């Protein structure tokens, strides 16, 4: 566990999802009250418990478990943690709340992608959460954690069931995936390579542009990324996100215009090469091998989302 911004009362826990420093869980502390923001998976629970022990607290101190959205690398551990945190309320976007109360479709969809064995190894058991313990805040609604106020910002584009969370006390935003991905491994001392995430099945480029601007209009001092942790945003980071979204859309259109049979496969290759070039151009001290490793997975996932958007959502 790390408090990367001094005296912020915000602590980063490594969810240990797939590999270290790929997915973060954040703890927000207000005296003896805690909020957990994004949960990792069922297999992340021991990391959360260790962090609570470090703070001299327990699951009983957790009042809020907050999901930025319900993709399972962010929400897969919610039911396990709710089972341990008797005093907690689950906070989730209104468009995601029913899937937490009845996760059958969510689980079935993930199993259709991964297969049952792979799903079980990644996420384990996901159970229904009592609807009476779930609260779905509207856009702009605020809730309290001790002396802290949290505001919820509807932020579609990556997913329709996505909101970001502003901690007004620290002027920090928990971004989920709306502000892209900013892995620790892809950072120079004075710059971070930030790339969008367009994973399926609800990518909407116009909405994503608008959501990024909506969050940045708040002028946050820090962004807390699920992938991965605290970043002081720069104009270069945000301009780069917008530029990459437009480039992704252009690549999808150009590939589709060539009448390519496997749009997803060609986009995966093109996004991988594009991201490597861009990261190498932006980062002076990060090796090419490191860059290639850390952009590979998201190039594949982003290609899936772009292909789905082009073939399905765009036509509706």
C-alpha positions, 0 to 999 in steps of 0.5 A: 500500500502506498500514499503517493500524494502526501497527506492526501488520505488516499492510498493505492493498493495493488489488486495484483490483477494479471500482474503487479501495477496493472490494476489499483484499488484505492482507499480513501480515509476520513478519520476512522471511516473508509471508502474503497474505490474499485475492488479488483477481483475476489482474489484482491481481497487479501491485499485490501485486508493487509492495507486495512491492517496497516492503517490499524483498521478493519472491514468494519470501518468501511462505509462505502464501496464505490465502483467507477463502472462494472467491468470486472477488473474494477468490480469483480471483487465487489460482492466478496468485499460487501460480504466482509464489510457489514457496514458498507453501502455499494455505490454504483452508476445507475446503469450498472446497479441492476447487474450488481443486484443480479450479476447473472448476465454480467457473469454469463457475458464474461464467461462467453468471452473467457470460457468458464475455466479462465473466468474462474481463474481470473474472477472467481465467484461473483454473487448477488448483492442485496439491492437494499445496500446499493445506492446509485447516485445521479450525475452531480449528486454528492455523498459524505464520508466523514468530513469529506464530500464526494461528487459523482460525474456521469462519464460515458464513452468508455462504458455507459455505466461509468462515473468518475468520483471527485473528492472535493477535500483533495481536489482529486478525481478517481477516473476509472477508465474515462481518462485512459490508462497511465501505467507506472511503467510508462512514465518518465520523471516529468511525463506519463504516456496516457492512452485511451481505453476503448474496450468493448462493448460501449465505446463512443468516441464523441461521448468519451471526448465530452467526458474527458472535457467534463472531468478536466473542467473541474481542474483536478489536482490529481487523477487517480487511475485504476490503471495505475494510480496517482497522476498530476495531469498535464495539458499534454496528457489530455491533448494526447488522449483526444488526439489518440481517440481521433486517430483510433477512429481514423484507423478503424475507418481506413481498415474498414474501407479496405474491406478487411475480413478480420477487422479486429486482427488488423486493428490490433496490429496497427494499434500496437505499432501506433502505441509503441511509436507514440510512447517511444516518442514521448518517453526518453527513459523507458526502454522499447521492451518495457513499452512493448510489454505494457501496450500489448494487452490494451492494443488488443482490447482496444481493437476489440472495442473499436471493431465492435463500435464500427460494426455495431454501435455506429450503425444504430 
